[in-house]
Amino acid sequence: MISSTEWLLTIGGLAAVIIFDLALAVAHRNKETSTKEALGWTLFYVAAAITFGLLMPRWTSDQLRTEFFAGWLTEYALSVDNIFVFIILISTLKVKKESQQLVLLFGILIAIVLRVILIFAGVALVTRFTSAFYVFGAFLIFTAWKLINEKEEVEKDEGKLITFLRNRGLSTFAIALIALGVTDLVFALDSIPAILGLTTSTYVVITANIFALMGLRQLYFLLQGAMDRLVHLGRGLSFILAFIGVKMILHALHENGVHVVDISLEVSLTVIVSTLAITALTSLYATRDSTKEDKGIS
């Protein structure tokens, strides 16, 4: 169990980082973010998440630490897919580069609030009703099946939303905020069941999600140029979601007395890390020729 003091210290620490990030975005609102700066801050947030996970056993347990890393990696990977849609939206709306800092940050803050609401509802559901694992598991398998076309579907829906909001006289900044918030809500409907297949600890689910979302603003600027290189990302994420979906169904069967394999968290973490590594390496290998062409290498 996580004590009230530990909850307050954790939320206070995360809130301090978010406020600092907000102040940084406001201070640099008229300045373009360089690749070097984006890389530095992305590494900082990744290091912060890893440090938090490594220190967790001091106030939680080794089990929750493993759950945190599995959850954070899954949410972070799904957030990368989310970013690609952000790039498309911001490009479509032609948001000024000077405004992109604030649009992204406020959009991410909206995403954090929406996800916390969904997390409490989801955790309450799976802890009270074992049958919820069947529903979430089947949903994740279905999501994995349709993930390849997800970007096109989201882009089409967002196009309708943008047209509707423009006709209502909203500014580009306001439309971008609403569009990013709606997009993340759509992605959260996939990612929240995914992490609930790895842990039912509210503390782990919330911290893993916040750490996965906090560095997205910098990661956005870092991935703008690499958008076309991660060609196998959709397949990798699809496999991870399908794997977690199967894990949830097997866990529900196991809890109901059916003699089936109950996939351990250590196996899950290994599968997630291996899939992400293979996805990244095969994507970079598949697009090596395009990189040479961009550099003028024959």
LUMMAR-389210 format. One record per residue: residue in one letter; x, y, z of N, C-alpha, C, O in turn. Coordinates in steps of 0.001 Angstrom, whole numbers, plus 500000, padded with zeros to 6 digits. Layout:
BEGIN
aXYZXYZXYZXYZ/...
# end
This chain:
BEGIN
m500835498801500000500000500000500000500873501254500000501917501306500651/i500420502258499256501127503531499211500463504472500210499253504692500152/s501256505027501125500700505908502152500318507258501556500739507610500454/s499513508005502304499092509343501855500298510257501672500350511051500733/t501268510138502581502476510965502489503245510664501207503712511580500530/e503375509378500876504089508987499646503339509465498404503959509886497428/w502018509402498438501222509930497331501453511438497179501672511931496073/l501401512156498294501558513612498249502941514012497747503075514933496940/l503974513311498231505343513620497796505520513326496306506157514096495588/t504954512214495850505062511857494430504345512867493548504920513380492588/i503085513152493875502307514105493077502945515491493145502990516208492146/g503443515868494338504104517165494475505340517265493610505568518288492965/g506155516195493588507359516186492758507042516254491278507672517005490534/l506058515463490847505664515470489439505057516813489046505303517314487949/a504256517397489952503653518708489677504727519778489535504613520668488693/a505778519693490363506875520662490282507571520596488923507911521622488336/v507777519367488433508414519198487115507514519744486011507993520391485080/i506206519485486114505262519977485104505210521501485109505173522120484046/i505206522114486299505201523578486404506484524158485817506455525175485125/f507618523496486101508886523933485536508846523864484013509328524768483331/d508260522772483477508156522607482030507251523683481435507523524201480352/l506173524018482147505273525078481690505997526415481633505873527156480658/a506760526723482690507517527977482722508542528021481596508763529066480984/l509166526876481329510160526792480246509498527031478894510042527740478047/a508312526433478691507602526594477427507173528046477217507242528564476102/v506727528704478299506318530110478208507531530994477904507459531897477071/a508638530723478586509856531522478378510401531372476963510951532322476405/h510251530177476376510794529904475042509710529904473962509899529328472891/r508577530549474244507448530479473320507737531129471963507109530774470966/n508664532061471914508997532718470650510294532188470043510883532814469161/k510726531033470526511982530453470060511750529039469551511060528245470191/e512331528729468390512221527370467857513083526416468675514174526776469119/t512589525209468870513337524201469622514285523464468687513852522871467699/s515580523501468999516563522819468161516551521329468452516058520894469493/t517098520551467525517180519103467705518039518760468914517723517840469668/k519134519510469098520032519269470219519315519501471550519451518708472482/e518550520592471631517812520906472855516741519847473118516562519405474253/a516026519440472054514975518429472194515563517100472658514973516419473497/l516728516727472114517382515477472503517794515520473968517611514546474699/g518355516660474398518802516803475776517656516647476771517788515938477769/w516526517311476497515390517238477407514700515876477349514191515393478361/t514683515260476173514104513914476054514891512930476907514309512122477630/l516224513001476820517081512129477632516899512411479119516951511494479939/f516685513682479468516460514051480866515200513376481408515221512811482501/y514104513433480647512848512843481111512916511320481147512334510694482032/v513623510725480193513803509270480206514621508868481431514290507905482123/a515701509624481692516543509345482866515756509530484162515946508776485116/a514871510534484200514054510780485393513116509597485650512945509171486793/a512512509070484582511609507917484723512369506685485198511899505959486074/i513547506451484619514359505289485013514807505416486471514764504443487225/t515238506618486864515666506853488251514514506622489227514685505992490270/f513341507143488870512159506956489716511855505463489878511575504993490981/g511914504727488763511642503291488816512648502534489662512280501642490426/l513914502889489528514957502206490294514835502477491794515163501619492614/l514362503675492147514245504039493565512934503578494193512791503615495415/m511987503149493385510660502780493899510661501759495044509869501901495975/p511534500723495007511501499736496103511746500333497487511442499691498493/r512293501557497556512525502189498861511215502518499575511167502573500804/w510142502739498787508855503021499427507722502125498903506592502207499383/t508032501271497919507000500333497445507551498902497535507733498374498632/s507813498284496391508329496912496370508982496635495027508791497387494071/d509755495554494954510379495155493692509325494828492639509516495093491453/q508216494254493083507134493895492162506568495137491480506377495149490264/l506303496176492260505750497406491687506769498108490790506394498768489821/r508047497967491107509077498546490237509032497888488865509084498576487845/t508936496565488831508857495846487556507593496245486801507625496431485585/e506489496375487518505233496795486898505366498208486324504856498496485241/f506055499087487061506238500462486583507011500480485270506600501154484326/f508115499755485195508925499770483979508159499179482795508228499706481685/a507432498088483031506633497483481954505556498462481490505330498625480291/g504900499108482441503842500061482114504374501305481437503811501771480446/w505457501844481969506041503066481396506523502827479961506267503650479082/l507215501716479715507684501416478365506526501271477384506594501756476255/t505464500600477823504297500427476958503635501766476657503324502056475502/e503418502583477684502786503886477492503662504824476668503158505596475852/y504976504755476883505891505625476150505894505259474664505896506133473797/a505895503949474385505874503499472995504576503918472304504596504367471158/l503453503770473003502174504190472434502120505708472271501457506211471364/s502811506434473140502853507898473040503623508344471804503301509372471208/v504640507573471415505396507893470192504461507824468995504510508686468118/d503604506798468951502616506687467884501667507876467923501252508390466885/n501330508306469136500477509477469337501127510731468759500452511567468158/i502422510854468940503153512033468474503081512180466961502976513292466444/f503137511045466248503070511109464791501756511752464340501735512499463362/v500665511464465047499388512092464726499431513571465103498871514401464387/f500093513919466225500278515317466602500979516091465486500584517205465145/i502023515482464925502789516131463855501893516419462660501941517505462082/i501070515428462294500155515602461168499154516725461447498900517566460586/l498586516730462662497593517738463023498176519151463004497591520066462423/i499325519318463639499936520647463734500360521139462356500272522331462062/s500822520216461510501183520588460135499942520984459343499962521958458592/t498864520225459515497610520510458803497042521857459212496554522612458371/l497103522159460502496572523418461019497498524602460764497109525759460921/k498749524287460362499749525334460117499948526215461355499959527443461276/v500103525545462491500369526269463744501763526884463664502720526219463266/k501873528149464043503163528826463994504171528103464882503825527627465963/k505417528023464420506441527331465204506613527957466576506942527274467546/e506385529277466649506525529954467931505425529545468915505600529656470128/s504295529072468387503169528693469244503134527208469562502386526776470438/q503940526426468854503885524974469019504263524523470424503727523536470927/q505197525250471066505610524906472433504402524876473367504166523887474061/l503635525980473376502507526095474294501356525165473907500708524579474774/v501107525035472610500039524136472155500293522719472640499396522060473164/l501524522258472461501877520904472867501786520729474380501248519733474864/l502313521701475122502319521561476579500905521558477149500570520704477970/f500071522512476719498694522556477215497924521316476765497091520789477502/g498215520857475542497577519636475056497942518440475917497094517597476209/i499209518365476327499676517259477174499079517356478578498751516334479182/l498934518589479107498305518764480424496850518297480394496372517672481341/i496149518606479300494774518133479140494762516607479111493891515964479698/a495758516038478408495853514585478294496060513932479658495476512887479945/i496894514550480503497157513994481838495874513955482666495581512957483324/v495107515059482626493858515128483386492871514065482898492263513360483704/l492714513951481571491790512970481005492203511546481373491356510710481689/r493505511275481330493977509921481620493802509557483093493474508416483416/v494018510521483984493845510235485409492397509827485690492143508906486466/i491448510525485048490038510181485208489769508761484707489102507975485381/l490291508439483524490092507104482955490779506024483785490275504908483913/i491936506371484347492696505392485152491910504973486388491794503782486675/f491369505944487121490612505606488331489395504745487994489055503813488723/a488741505077486868487576504295486457487999502877486051487340501899486402/g489102502783485312489572501482484842490046500582485963489719499396485988/v490819501136486898491329500347488026490176499842488889490173498691489325/a489199500713489131488037500311489929487290499158489259486783498256489926/l487234499207487942486515498177487198487213496824487262486581495810487560/v488527496804486980489236495514486921489460494903488296489604493687488416/t489491495742489346489681495187490686488378494625491261488413493788492163/r487246495072490756485959494590491255485379493460490407484699492571490919/f485659493507489100485054492531488203486135491845487371486759492474486516/t486356490545487624487341489790486851486953489735485382487821489667484512/s485661489763485103485185489690483716485662490878482885485695490809481656/a486039491991483572486533493163482835487814492824482072488095493422481033/f488595491859482588489813491453481895489484490836480536490215491037479567/y488387490088480467487978489514479185487641490618478184488046490575477023/v486891491603478666486468492708477796487676493509477320487827493758476124/f488550493919478271489725494699477914490680493894477027491265494430476086/g490830492608477336491709491760476534491238491653475104492027491794474170/a489931491399474925489366491311473577489483492647472850489741492691471647/f489288493749473606489389495086473003490809495355472511490994495918471432/l491802494960473289493196495178472891493559494347471662494276494824470783/i493079493130471596493351492289470424492709492910469179493315492931468108/f491478493415469328490811494087468210491572495345467814491754495622466629/t492019496109468817492788497331468552494083497013467824494480497733466908/a494742495933468231495982495516467574495726495202466102496545495512465237/w494592494590465836494249494212464464494039495433463573494416495422462401/k493434496491464130493133497667463318494174498782463431494017499839462820/l495237498550464212496208499607464494496908500111463240497248501292463163/i497129499249462263497860499643461061497170500805460356497838501667459786/n495845500835460390495096501901459717494652502991460678493865503868460319/e495165502928461908494694503850462942494946505310462591494072506157462773/k496138505602462089496481507003461814495539507602460786495092508740460935/e495230506824459723494351507326458685492953507599459237492319508596458892/e492475506681460115491146506843460693491104508060461604490169508859461540/v492126508202462459492172509350463366492282510640462583491622511626462911/e493116510643461541493301511849460738491996512271460073491685513460460014/k491225511294459568489943511596458935488975512203459943488319513204459655/d488885511591461137487990512098462178488403513491462634487557514357462856/e489725513701462773490209515011463200489923516065462131489654517221462455/g489982515664460844489686516591459758488261517110459859488007518293459633/k487327516217460200485929516622460368485790517557461561485057518544461502/l486502517242462655486448518072463850487004519465463577486421520469463987/i488146519516462875488786520798462569487874521673461717487744522872461967/t487238521069460702486318521813459843485154522365460652484760523518460471/f484602521544461546483487521973462391483884523152463270483136524123463384/l485069523073463898485522524134464799485853525419464042485588526515464535/r486428525288462852486732526475462042485437527204461681485381528434461695/n484407526438461362483122527043461006482482527751462192481599528591462020/r482935527405463406482419528069464612483269529271465003483014529905466027/g484276529589464195485074530793464411486182530682465435486699531705465884/l486570529459465824487643529298466806489001529604466178489198529426464976/s489933530067467013491284530379466539492055529091466281491684528023466769/t493135529205465508493973528036465215494535527439466496494608526218466629/f494937528290467446495494527822468714494456526993469478494763525912469980/a493216527514469559492160526814470285491807525495469596491588524481470258/i491754525516468271491441524292467515492519523246467737492216522066467908/a493787523674467735494897522748467940494807522095469319495027520891469456/l494481522899470345494348522355471706493240521300471777493432520218472331/i492085521632471210490949520698471240491276519437470454490978518328470898/a491896519608469275492231518464468424493226517534469115493080516313469062/l494238518114469764495229517293470472494584516569471650494891515407471916/g493682517265472358493008516641473488492135515476473063492141514425473703/v491377515659471979490516514588471467491354513416470973491016512256471209/t492458513731470280493343512675469770493893511834470910493890510605470836/d494366512493471969494930511733473079493866510913473794494152509825474295/l492631511433473843491546510667474461491315509370473687491090508315474280/v491373509460472341491216508265471505492334507264471795492083506067471937/f493573507763471881494707506880472158494647506325473580495060505190473817/a494136507117474530494051506659475914493114505467476050493313504615476916/l492096505403475200491162504279475238491866502968474899491395501889475258/d493015503074474193493825501889473912494881501674474992495094500548475442/s495542502756475407496697502622476289496333502286477727497072501558478389/i495203502804478229494823502518479616494519501031479808495033500437480757/p493700500396478944493525498940479091494838498174478957495025497138479594/a495760498695478113497047498006477928497839497961479223498371496911479581/i497928499076479931498718499086481166497985498347482288498621497810483196/l496649498319482230495897497569483231496090496068483059495808495291483970/g496574495665481883496922494266481675498248493903482308498598492727482402/l498995494927482749500303494718483369500281494983484867501061494388485611/t499400495865485316499314496194486741497939496756487054497316497391486203/t497468496526488261496215497130488718496479498129489840495553498572490519/s497748498478490029498111499466491041497851500874490498498462501292489514/t496944501594491146496632502963490713497885503827490732498087504648489837/y498722503649491742499958504425491879500869504204490676501395505159490105/v501052502943490295501928502615489166501335503124487853502048503694487028/v500041502919487660499406503335486400499505504845486215499815505321485123/i499242505601487286499279507068487185500702507569486963500933508387486073/t501660507092487758503042507566487600503629507157486250504343507942485627/a503338505946485793503850505493484496503289506355483367504009506699482431/n502021506699483453501399507543482429501959508953482442502248509519481388/i502114509522483632502627510890483711504068510961483210504426511882482475/f504897509989483605506274509984483114506324509778481599507203510318480928/a505390509003481063505361508785479618504929510036478866505344510250477727/l504096510865479496503564512051478828504428513291479019504422514186478174/m505177513354480134505887514595480481506890515041479429507030516241479190/g507580514122478805508606514528477843508134514556476405508951514660475490/l506816514464476182506311514383474804506556515662474008506770515614472797/r506524516808474696506730518074473979508100518098473316508224518468472148/q509132517703474064510480517678473505510634516541472496511315516690471482/l509999515412472781510084514270471874509436514601470531509865514103469491/y508408515439470557507749515880469322508751516551468384508831516211467204/f509513517506468919510487518227468097511624517311467648512199517502466576/l511944516313468479513015515378468129512597514446467000513412514103466143/l511327514034466994510860513038466022510321513632464730510001512894463798/q510217514956464661509686515573463452510430515100462204509815514819461176/g511751515014462301512547514614461148512636513116460968513053512640459912/a512245512353462003512366510894461930511029510209461697510923508988461805/m510015510992461381508665510467461265508550509338460246507838508358460464/d509266509491459120509152508503458041510066507304458220510035506385457402/r510878507289459268511847506205459414511330505042460267511746503900460071/l510434505324461203509931504247462056508751503542461372507621503573461859/v509042502914460244508002502338459397507345501104460008506225500753459638/h508026500447460934507481499228461540506887499463462924506537498514463625/l506774500735463314506265501045464650504855500502464854504551499921465896/g503997500694463857502623500229463971502535498731464204501730498266465012/r503373497970463488503368496514463655503872496118465045503335495208465676/g504916496818465513505462496511466831504455496790467929504271495970468828/l503792497961467863502787498303468866501591497363468776501001496990469790/s501244496988467554500146496042467366500436494720468065499561494148468716/f501674494235467927502056492975468573501999493105470093501520492201470778/i502492494242470624502493494451472079501061494469472616500771493840473634/l500167495187471934498773495254472392498108493882472337497375493502473251/a498370493140471257497787491795471134498326490880472233497573490101472817/f499621490972472511500239490159473557499614490456474918499281489537475667/i499455491749475237498874492117476529497405491692476586496912491281477637/g496706491795475439495319491346475396495188489864475713494320489463476489/v496056489049475108496065487613475389496414487364476853495819486502477499/k497391488128477380497794487988478783496609488258479713496415487543480696/m495819489288479404494679489623480253493641488501480256493104488146481306/i493364487948479081492373486872478985492860485625479721492090484975480428/l494143485295479550494703484138480261494669484347481770494388483418482527/h494957485577482201494925485882483637493511485714484192493325485163485277/a492511486192483439491123486058483879490719484586483968490049484178484917/l491126483800482988490834482365483003491499481692484202490898480856484877/h492751482075484449493508481521485583492822481850486907492718480996487787/e492351483102487045491677483521488273490356482778488472489895482604489600/n489756482345487368488484481623487438488664480109487539487707479349487388/g489899479681487795490153478269488043490458477427486830490565476205486938/v490604478063485655490941477312484443492452477111484400493202478060484630/h492906475915484116494334475616484109494972476074482790495056475310481829/v495413477321482765496109477888481615497374478575482100497545478808483297/v498245478892481183499486479588481525499155481026481937498446481734481222/d499673481448483092499514482836483541500854483535483303501808483337484056/i500915484345482259502176484967481843502691485905482928501971486805483362/s503926485703483366504498486524484441504843487919483941504970488150482739/l504992488844484885505334490222484539506736490297483948506994491117483067/e507648489445484430509023489444483901509036489056482417509771489637481619/v508209488066482064508097487662480656507495488800479832507941489076478717/s506488489450480389505847490577479696506844491695479422506900492229478315/l507637492049480445508624493109480288509655492744479225510048493591478423/t510090491492479217511057491023478210510479491122476808511163491563475884/v509228490718476644508572490770475334508439492213474858508698492508473691/i508036493116475757507856494523475390509177495151474961509249495798473916/v510231494959475773511547495533475451512078494954474143512578495695473298/s511976493645473971512476492991472756511730493481471522512342493746470487/t510417493602471629509611494061470492509974495478470088510107495770468900/l510138496367471071510502497753470762511883497828470129512096498599469193/a512822497033470632514182497030470066514167496522468627514774497128467744/i513476495414468394513402494840467044512700495804466086513121495970464942/t511619496441466567510884497405465744511780498564465317511791498952464149/a512536499116466277513423500245465969514528499841464998514788500547464024/l515168498722465256516287498286464417515840497940462993516481498344462023/t514742497194462874514263496827461537513762498051460767513894498112459544/s513188499027461481512735500259460825513921501049460275513899501507459132/l514950501202461099516140501941460667516830501229459507517325501872458581/y516859499899459561517486499133458482516689499257457185517264499385456104/a515370499219457301514517499276456114514570500635455423514335500731454219/t514883501696456190514894503047455617516305503592455436516487504796455258/r517310502708455479518698503175455364518977503810454009519737504774453923/d518373503284452952518603503814451617518048505214451463518654506059450804/s516880505468452076516284506801451991517139507819452713517215508976452298/t517791507396453803518681508289454545519887508666453699520317509820453695/k520430507688452983521578507959452103521190508927450993521966509812450632/e519983508755450452519529509622449386519377511063449869519716512012449163/d518849511204451113518674512546451683520019513249451862520119514471451758/k521063512434452137522398513022452345523181513125451040524301513635451016/g522573512628449938523249512691448665524300511637448474525212511802447664/i524180510510449238525139509417449126524610508383448148523461507958448261/s525409507983447213524978507006446208525348505609446650525071504643445940/
# end
